[in-house]
Amino acid sequence: MKPAPFAYDAPETLEEALALLAEHGDEAKVLAGGQSLVPLLNFRLVRPARLIDLNRVAGLDDLADGHIGAMTRSRTLERRSDVPLLRRAVRFSGHAQIRNRGTVGGSCAHADPASELPCALLALDARFRLRSARSERVVAAGDFFLGTFATALAPDELLVEIEVPPRPEDERSAFLEHARVHGDFALAGVAVLRVPGEQLVISLLGGADRPVRVELPDAGAEAAADAVRDLDPPSDLRASGDYRKALLEELVRRAIHEVTP
């Protein structure tokens, strides 16, 4: 199928892009890597009146010192990030061809509950820098993801950068997920961070309509069960909620084992 007709803009500066969003935000969609948006356009599941292409905007793909430009390609993050958890998580994000085009910001703004990067960034206490023609604000990961395909972004705002706090040198991390076949959407996944003497941080995907973060005092025998105790995962054609919950518990158990010396 082909997309419904739309107007097309390819701004070359961030200011131009923000001005277009200020004028057309309610009727526009933003194109980054296009790995999620283009299929939706082709099936006419979304029909924007205008498409704003960010691929010519300079400066949105910077990656250094915990600052991730929204247009950073997933493959670049996989190769160059200094955060081990992000390198581990992004390797599960589709096939290599998808990661070559897909962007970090696009994945987060799309907010698919089965997406790996939102799960990992929630565990890392990441912050999302949002810009509009009228203002700039920073939103914590826990407040950015609101539900299935829903975020804190206003219609006239762009996600321009993701900030990851400095990581402790003795931090250990693991990321595990289960999908029916390689490259398919995950049925469940888990990110785990452990620093000696601190609480265990666990972030879960597949347990709700957004990633869920849990902190536990230790990594004891009951930790995996404690991590998923309050979850009520959704059921769909691919898996029941009960199966997802059991799967998450097992993934947590394995991830904790990976980060335990």
C-alpha positions in Angstrom: 0.0 0.0 0.0 1.0 3.6 -0.3 0.6 6.4 2.3 -2.2 8.9 2.1 -1.2 12.2 0.5 0.8 14.6 2.8 2.8 17.8 2.6 6.6 17.3 3.1 9.1 19.5 4.8 12.9 18.9 5.2 14.2 21.6 7.5 18.0 22.1 7.9 18.1 23.7 11.3 16.4 22.9 14.6 14.8 26.3 14.7 13.2 25.6 11.3 11.9 22.3 12.5 10.5 23.8 15.7 8.8 26.6 13.8 7.1 24.1 11.5 5.9 22.1 14.6 4.6 25.3 16.2 2.6 26.0 13.0 1.5 22.4 12.1 2.1 20.2 15.2 -1.5 19.0 15.6 -1.6 17.7 12.1 2.1 16.7 11.5 4.3 13.7 12.1 8.0 13.8 12.6 10.2 11.5 10.5 13.5 10.3 12.1 14.7 6.8 11.1 11.3 5.9 9.8 11.5 2.3 10.9 8.2 2.5 12.9 6.5 5.5 11.1 6.9 4.4 7.5 5.1 1.1 7.9 2.3 2.9 9.7 2.1 5.4 6.8 2.1 2.6 4.2 -0.8 0.8 5.9 -2.6 4.1 6.4 -2.8 3.5 10.1 -1.6 7.1 10.5 -2.6 9.9 8.0 -0.7 13.1 8.9 -1.4 16.1 6.8 2.3 17.0 7.0 5.6 15.1 7.4 8.6 16.9 9.0 11.8 15.1 8.1 14.6 15.7 10.6 17.4 13.9 8.6 18.9 17.2 7.4 18.9 18.9 10.8 22.5 19.3 11.9 23.6 18.5 15.5 20.9 16.1 16.5 23.1 13.0 16.2 25.8 13.9 18.6 26.9 11.2 21.0 29.4 11.9 23.8 29.7 11.9 27.6 26.2 10.6 28.4 24.5 12.9 26.0 22.7 11.1 23.2 21.3 13.2 20.3 17.8 12.1 19.3 18.9 11.4 15.8 21.7 9.0 16.9 21.3 5.8 15.0 20.8 2.7 17.0 23.8 1.1 15.3 26.0 4.0 16.4 24.8 3.6 20.0 25.6 -0.1 19.8 29.2 0.6 18.6 30.1 3.8 20.5 28.1 4.2 23.7 30.1 4.2 26.9 27.1 2.8 28.8 27.3 -1.0 28.7 23.6 -1.5 29.4 22.6 0.6 26.3 25.0 -1.4 24.1 23.5 -4.7 25.4 19.9 -3.5 25.0 20.1 -2.0 21.6 21.5 -5.3 20.1 18.0 -6.7 20.6 16.4 -3.9 18.7 15.5 -5.6 15.4 18.0 -6.7 12.8 21.2 -4.9 11.9 19.5 -3.2 8.9 16.9 -1.8 11.2 19.5 -0.5 13.6 21.4 1.2 10.8 18.4 3.5 10.1 16.4 3.5 13.4 17.2 6.3 15.8 17.3 6.4 19.6 15.0 9.4 19.8 12.5 7.8 17.4 12.3 4.6 19.4 11.7 6.6 22.6 9.1 9.0 21.0 7.3 6.0 19.5 7.0 4.5 23.0 6.2 0.9 21.9 5.8 -1.1 25.1 8.0 -3.9 23.5 10.9 -1.5 22.8 14.2 -2.2 24.4 15.7 1.3 24.7 12.9 2.9 26.8 13.3 -0.1 29.2 17.1 0.4 29.5 16.9 4.2 29.8 14.3 4.0 32.6 16.7 1.8 34.6 19.5 4.3 34.0 17.4 7.3 35.3 17.8 9.0 31.9 16.4 12.5 31.3 14.7 13.6 28.1 15.4 17.2 26.8 12.3 18.5 24.9 12.4 21.7 22.8 9.6 23.8 21.2 9.6 27.2 19.7 8.3 28.5 23.0 10.4 26.7 25.6 12.7 23.9 26.7 12.2 21.4 29.5 13.7 18.2 30.8 11.6 15.2 31.7 12.7 12.2 33.8 12.3 8.8 32.1 9.7 7.8 34.7 7.5 10.7 33.6 8.2 10.6 29.9 6.6 7.2 29.0 2.8 7.5 29.6 1.4 4.4 27.9 1.2 2.5 24.7 2.6 4.9 22.0 2.1 7.8 24.4 4.7 10.1 25.9 4.9 13.5 27.6 5.8 15.2 24.3 3.4 18.0 23.3 2.4 18.3 19.7 4.8 21.2 19.1 7.7 19.6 21.0 10.7 17.7 19.7 12.8 15.2 21.7 16.3 16.6 21.0 18.6 14.8 23.5 18.7 12.1 26.1 21.0 12.5 29.1 22.3 9.5 31.0 23.8 10.2 34.4 27.5 9.1 34.9 27.7 5.4 35.8 29.5 4.0 38.8 32.7 2.3 37.8 31.7 -0.9 39.7 28.2 -1.1 38.2 27.3 -4.4 36.6 24.5 -4.6 34.1 22.5 -7.2 32.2 19.8 -7.1 29.5 17.7 -10.1 28.5 14.6 -10.6 26.5 12.5 -13.3 24.9 11.0 -13.1 21.4 9.4 -15.8 19.3 12.1 -15.4 16.6 15.2 -13.2 16.4 14.4 -9.7 15.5 10.7 -10.0 16.4 9.0 -7.9 19.0 9.8 -9.0 22.5 7.3 -10.8 24.6 9.1 -9.8 27.7 12.5 -8.3 28.6 14.5 -7.0 31.6 17.3 -4.6 32.4 19.2 -5.1 35.6 21.8 -2.8 37.2 23.8 -3.7 40.3 26.2 -1.7 42.4 27.7 -3.3 45.5 26.0 -1.9 48.6 23.1 -0.3 46.8 19.7 -1.4 45.8 19.2 -3.6 42.8 17.6 -1.7 39.9 15.3 -3.7 37.6 13.4 -2.4 34.6 10.8 -4.6 32.8 9.3 -4.5 29.4 6.2 -6.5 28.5 4.7 -6.2 32.0 2.5 -3.2 31.4 1.7 -0.5 28.7 5.1 1.1 29.4 8.4 0.1 31.0 8.2 -0.5 34.7 11.0 0.1 37.2 11.5 -1.8 40.5 14.2 -1.4 43.2 15.0 -4.2 45.6 17.2 -4.2 48.6 19.1 -7.3 47.6 19.4 -10.0 45.0 18.2 -12.9 47.3 16.4 -16.0 46.3 13.0 -14.3 46.2 14.2 -11.2 44.3 12.8 -12.3 40.9 9.4 -13.1 42.4 9.4 -9.8 44.3 10.2 -7.9 41.1 7.1 -9.1 39.2 4.7 -9.5 42.2 2.6 -6.4 41.4 2.6 -6.8 37.6 -0.6 -7.5 35.7 0.8 -7.9 32.1 -1.6 -7.6 29.1 -2.8 -10.6 27.1 -2.8 -10.6 23.3 -2.6 -12.9 20.3 1.1 -13.6 21.0 1.0 -14.4 24.7 -1.2 -14.4 27.8 -0.6 -12.1 30.7 0.1 -15.1 33.0 2.7 -16.4 30.5 4.4 -13.0 30.3 4.6 -12.7 34.1 6.2 -16.1 34.4 8.6 -15.3 31.6 9.5 -12.0 33.2 10.2 -13.7 36.5 12.6 -16.2 34.8 14.3 -13.4 32.9 14.9 -11.4 36.1 16.3 -14.5 37.8 18.8 -15.0 34.9 19.7 -11.4 34.7 20.4 -11.2 38.5 22.6 -14.2 38.1 24.6 -12.4 35.4 25.3 -9.4 37.5 26.1 -11.3 40.7 29.8 -11.9 41.2 
